[in-house]
Structures are given as C-alpha cells and as structure tokens.
Amino acid sequence: HPDVSDAALLDIYRQLYRGYFNQPGMRSLQEAFPSFLIWDDHEIFNSWGSHLEVSEMDERVRRAAFQAYREYQHARNPGASPGDGAPFHYSFWYASVGFFVFDLRGER
C-alpha cells in the first residue's frame, strides 16, 4: 500500500524473516544443515528485475527487502559485513576445495 512508510515496510520484512526462520521445521533444518545464502528476485517479488517499468512503490519495497536480506541472510555469509551492497557474491574454502557463489540478481 502506498501509504505504508519505509520504516514499516522494513519492519514487515523483518517480521517475515523472524517468522519463517523461527518456524520449527525451518529452524531445525538450518540448525542441522547450516547454509550460505544468496540474494534472489523472490526476496522482493517474483520476476523482480525482469520488468521494464518499476514504480516508486516497487523501488521502496526493493529497498526494504534489500536491507532485510543483508540483516537476516547475507550477514551469515563468509566475509560479509553489515554495509555490503550488491553484488553479494562471495567465496570460501572447505578443506582444499574453493567455492565462489555468484550473485546474478543483486544489480538488476
């Protein structure tokens, strides 16, 4: 809704993350199998970045989703810092194997 403030949009995203991440099944899965995460268009809405016209409301929602992603997902990734911006790609080693995780959505 266009009358929702930017702070309220961010709060909505934070509540969604807390709700989903604290759901017993999701929580036990993440505790048993830690994972690294990456930004996706679904953090905003399906097919974000594929539309040629972006409304001001779409941009406001994107900013809220972007900040909440940094707080609840990206902060857990190797080498992440709170001020990181897109692209969110990162790398890490596990034993003698190196990994690079591409961010193919962060700058759309």
Backbone as CSV, one residue per row, in Angstrom:
resi,resn,N_x,N_y,N_z,CA_x,CA_y,CA_z,C_x,C_y,C_z
1,HIS,0.840,-1.177,0.000,0.000,0.000,0.000,0.884,1.238,0.000
2,PRO,0.603,2.218,-0.854,1.482,3.387,-0.974,1.612,4.228,0.292
3,ASP,0.649,4.137,1.222,0.724,4.936,2.448,1.612,4.312,3.519
4,VAL,2.096,3.107,3.304,2.971,2.448,4.273,4.343,3.134,4.233
5,SER,4.857,3.470,5.384,6.160,4.151,5.444,7.291,3.185,5.113
6,ASP,8.445,3.743,4.776,9.624,2.906,4.502,10.012,2.101,5.738
7,ALA,9.916,2.716,6.905,10.243,2.007,8.153,9.288,0.841,8.370
8,ALA,8.007,1.046,8.068,7.023,-0.031,8.242,7.279,-1.150,7.231
9,LEU,7.664,-0.808,6.002,7.987,-1.844,5.008,9.147,-2.703,5.499
10,LEU,10.180,-2.054,6.011,11.330,-2.798,6.533,10.913,-3.668,7.713
11,ASP,10.078,-3.138,8.581,9.605,-3.913,9.721,8.803,-5.137,9.269
12,ILE,8.024,-4.987,8.216,7.262,-6.120,7.675,8.218,-7.211,7.209
13,TYR,9.265,-6.837,6.479,10.245,-7.832,6.028,10.942,-8.497,7.207
14,ARG,11.299,-7.716,8.218,11.949,-8.296,9.392,11.033,-9.289,10.095
15,GLN,9.759,-8.952,10.212,8.801,-9.872,10.828,8.672,-11.154,10.018
16,LEU,8.675,-11.029,8.688,8.593,-12.221,7.834,9.800,-13.129,8.052
17,TYR,10.991,-12.542,8.079,12.193,-13.344,8.313,12.131,-14.036,9.669
18,ARG,11.782,-13.280,10.698,11.714,-13.883,12.032,10.680,-15.000,12.076
19,GLY,9.564,-14.791,11.419,8.525,-15.812,11.393,8.968,-17.076,10.677
20,TYR,9.522,-16.917,9.487,9.940,-18.096,8.723,11.155,-18.772,9.347
21,PHE,12.139,-17.988,9.770,13.345,-18.579,10.329,13.091,-19.226,11.684
22,ASN,12.043,-18.820,12.377,11.743,-19.394,13.676,10.692,-20.498,13.597
23,GLN,10.189,-20.760,12.423,9.236,-21.862,12.237,9.986,-23.150,12.567
24,PRO,9.414,-24.047,13.381,10.160,-25.206,13.886,10.842,-26.050,12.800
25,GLY,10.165,-26.322,11.717,10.771,-27.133,10.659,11.953,-26.443,10.006
26,MET,11.790,-25.162,9.683,12.875,-24.396,9.057,14.036,-24.230,10.026
27,ARG,13.715,-23.944,11.273,14.761,-23.762,12.277,15.575,-25.042,12.473
28,SER,14.916,-26.180,12.602,15.653,-27.432,12.798,16.467,-27.795,11.566
29,LEU,15.943,-27.493,10.391,16.690,-27.758,9.154,17.964,-26.919,9.098
30,GLN,17.844,-25.628,9.397,19.022,-24.768,9.349,20.020,-25.076,10.469
31,GLU,19.529,-25.541,11.611,20.443,-25.921,12.686,21.191,-27.205,12.336
32,ALA,20.537,-28.121,11.627,21.168,-29.389,11.251,22.074,-29.243,10.029
33,PHE,21.696,-28.366,9.111,22.433,-28.182,7.858,22.674,-26.704,7.618
34,PRO,23.684,-26.133,8.271,23.960,-24.717,8.043,24.160,-24.449,6.555
35,SER,23.735,-23.274,6.139,23.821,-22.965,4.709,24.249,-21.526,4.504
36,PHE,24.802,-21.288,3.320,25.118,-19.944,2.878,24.008,-19.535,1.924
37,LEU,23.702,-18.253,1.907,22.537,-17.791,1.170,22.926,-16.746,0.138
38,ILE,22.031,-16.508,-0.831,22.289,-15.508,-1.863,20.995,-14.786,-2.195
39,TRP,21.128,-13.536,-2.553,20.018,-12.669,-2.929,19.304,-13.230,-4.152
40,ASP,17.985,-13.111,-4.160,17.200,-13.604,-5.289,16.045,-12.652,-5.539
41,ASP,15.514,-12.679,-6.754,14.391,-11.789,-7.075,13.179,-12.054,-6.194
42,HIS,13.047,-13.243,-5.683,11.902,-13.560,-4.828,11.980,-12.880,-3.465
43,GLU,13.120,-12.303,-3.130,13.206,-11.519,-1.899,12.296,-10.288,-2.009
44,ILE,12.006,-9.858,-3.223,11.156,-8.688,-3.455,9.791,-9.170,-3.932
45,PHE,9.745,-9.698,-5.131,8.577,-10.388,-5.672,9.009,-11.143,-6.911
46,ASN,8.230,-12.112,-7.304,8.584,-12.986,-8.420,8.896,-12.174,-9.675
47,SER,10.003,-12.499,-10.320,10.454,-11.878,-11.570,10.926,-10.440,-11.402
48,TRP,11.278,-10.049,-10.184,11.845,-8.720,-9.992,13.063,-8.577,-10.902
49,GLY,13.212,-7.458,-11.545,14.339,-7.214,-12.436,14.039,-7.569,-13.874
50,SER,12.961,-8.286,-14.108,12.577,-8.643,-15.471,11.567,-7.653,-16.053
51,HIS,11.018,-6.802,-15.209,10.031,-5.824,-15.657,10.734,-4.537,-16.072
52,LEU,10.285,-3.961,-17.175,10.929,-2.747,-17.672,10.514,-1.511,-16.890
53,GLU,9.306,-1.515,-16.371,8.835,-0.365,-15.622,8.785,-0.706,-14.134
54,VAL,9.404,0.147,-13.348,9.433,-0.038,-11.902,8.800,1.197,-11.272
55,SER,7.763,0.978,-10.501,7.084,2.097,-9.841,7.878,2.542,-8.618
56,GLU,7.532,3.698,-8.092,8.169,4.178,-6.867,7.902,3.210,-5.719
57,MET,6.701,2.651,-5.672,6.381,1.672,-4.618,7.238,0.423,-4.774
58,ASP,7.431,-0.039,-6.023,8.304,-1.190,-6.263,9.706,-0.913,-5.738
59,GLU,10.213,0.284,-5.977,11.557,0.643,-5.527,11.621,0.708,-4.003
60,ARG,10.586,1.209,-3.369,10.556,1.257,-1.906,10.560,-0.157,-1.328
61,VAL,9.783,-1.053,-1.925,9.745,-2.446,-1.471,11.120,-3.082,-1.669
62,ARG,11.773,-2.787,-2.811,13.107,-3.331,-3.075,14.094,-2.889,-1.995
63,ARG,14.059,-1.636,-1.631,14.984,-1.137,-0.600,14.763,-1.844,0.741
64,ALA,13.514,-2.040,1.111,13.218,-2.737,2.371,13.689,-4.188,2.300
65,ALA,13.411,-4.854,1.190,13.833,-6.248,1.019,15.350,-6.363,1.035
66,PHE,16.017,-5.420,0.388,17.478,-5.388,0.319,18.080,-5.291,1.718
67,GLN,17.569,-4.362,2.526,18.092,-4.188,3.886,17.828,-5.423,4.743
68,ALA,16.627,-5.966,4.665,16.302,-7.155,5.460,17.142,-8.349,5.026
69,TYR,17.396,-8.486,3.730,18.268,-9.566,3.251,19.651,-9.425,3.887
70,ARG,20.194,-8.213,3.865,21.532,-8.008,4.447,21.548,-8.405,5.922
71,GLU,20.499,-8.073,6.650,20.448,-8.352,8.082,20.237,-9.826,8.407
72,TYR,19.369,-10.496,7.673,18.950,-11.848,8.051,19.606,-12.962,7.237
73,GLN,20.123,-12.650,6.071,20.733,-13.709,5.271,22.205,-13.419,4.974
74,HIS,22.471,-12.294,4.347,23.846,-12.018,3.927,24.808,-11.940,5.106
75,ALA,24.344,-11.472,6.239,25.214,-11.344,7.417,25.802,-12.687,7.837
76,ARG,25.188,-13.793,7.425,25.672,-15.130,7.786,26.700,-15.672,6.790
77,ASN,26.899,-14.995,5.689,27.805,-15.490,4.651,29.260,-15.164,4.968
78,PRO,30.185,-15.954,4.454,31.609,-15.722,4.722,32.059,-14.343,4.242
79,GLY,32.744,-13.628,5.102,33.314,-12.335,4.746,32.303,-11.203,4.645
80,ALA,31.063,-11.432,5.034,30.030,-10.405,4.909,30.199,-9.333,5.973
81,SER,29.783,-8.132,5.623,29.751,-7.052,6.603,28.428,-6.305,6.461
82,PRO,27.986,-5.641,7.522,26.657,-5.011,7.521,26.451,-3.982,6.416
83,GLY,27.498,-3.338,5.968,27.355,-2.299,4.953,27.473,-2.779,3.525
84,ASP,27.596,-4.082,3.319,27.754,-4.600,1.962,26.581,-4.212,1.078
85,GLY,26.895,-3.956,-0.166,25.867,-3.707,-1.164,26.015,-4.706,-2.289
86,ALA,25.086,-4.657,-3.212,25.126,-5.573,-4.348,26.322,-5.232,-5.236
87,PRO,26.892,-6.199,-5.905,26.523,-7.611,-5.878,26.993,-8.281,-4.585
88,PHE,26.286,-9.313,-4.201,26.538,-10.010,-2.938,27.341,-11.300,-3.130
89,HIS,28.054,-11.441,-4.258,28.796,-12.692,-4.422,29.914,-12.786,-3.376
90,TYR,30.324,-14.017,-3.106,31.345,-14.257,-2.093,32.029,-15.591,-2.381
91,SER,33.125,-15.813,-1.687,33.851,-17.069,-1.862,34.257,-17.605,-0.501
92,PHE,34.553,-18.906,-0.477,35.013,-19.537,0.758,35.685,-20.864,0.398
93,TRP,36.419,-21.373,1.344,37.084,-22.672,1.183,36.484,-23.662,2.166
94,TYR,36.379,-24.904,1.746,36.032,-26.016,2.628,37.084,-27.078,2.382
95,ALA,37.938,-27.257,3.373,39.110,-28.136,3.228,39.939,-27.606,2.059
96,SER,40.210,-28.414,1.062,41.037,-27.970,-0.060,40.212,-27.580,-1.287
97,VAL,38.921,-27.376,-1.091,38.038,-27.030,-2.207,37.543,-25.591,-2.040
98,GLY,37.731,-24.782,-3.068,37.269,-23.403,-3.052,35.917,-23.265,-3.737
99,PHE,35.095,-22.375,-3.232,33.769,-22.125,-3.796,33.605,-20.635,-4.061
100,PHE,32.925,-20.316,-5.148,32.544,-18.941,-5.452,31.046,-18.934,-5.695
101,VAL,30.321,-18.115,-4.946,28.863,-18.041,-5.076,28.533,-16.752,-5.828
102,PHE,27.950,-16.903,-7.008,27.594,-15.770,-7.851,26.321,-15.101,-7.358
103,ASP,26.299,-13.797,-7.445,25.064,-13.035,-7.256,24.635,-12.576,-8.637
104,LEU,23.668,-13.242,-9.202,23.193,-12.899,-10.541,21.955,-12.015,-10.510
105,ARG,21.529,-11.592,-9.315,20.313,-10.796,-9.186,20.530,-9.437,-8.520
106,GLY,21.598,-9.266,-7.795,21.765,-8.087,-6.954,21.812,-6.761,-7.654
107,GLU,22.163,-6.733,-8.918,22.274,-5.452,-9.611,21.263,-5.330,-10.733
108,ARG,20.191,-6.084,-10.691,19.162,-5.959,-11.741,18.272,-4.784,-11.478
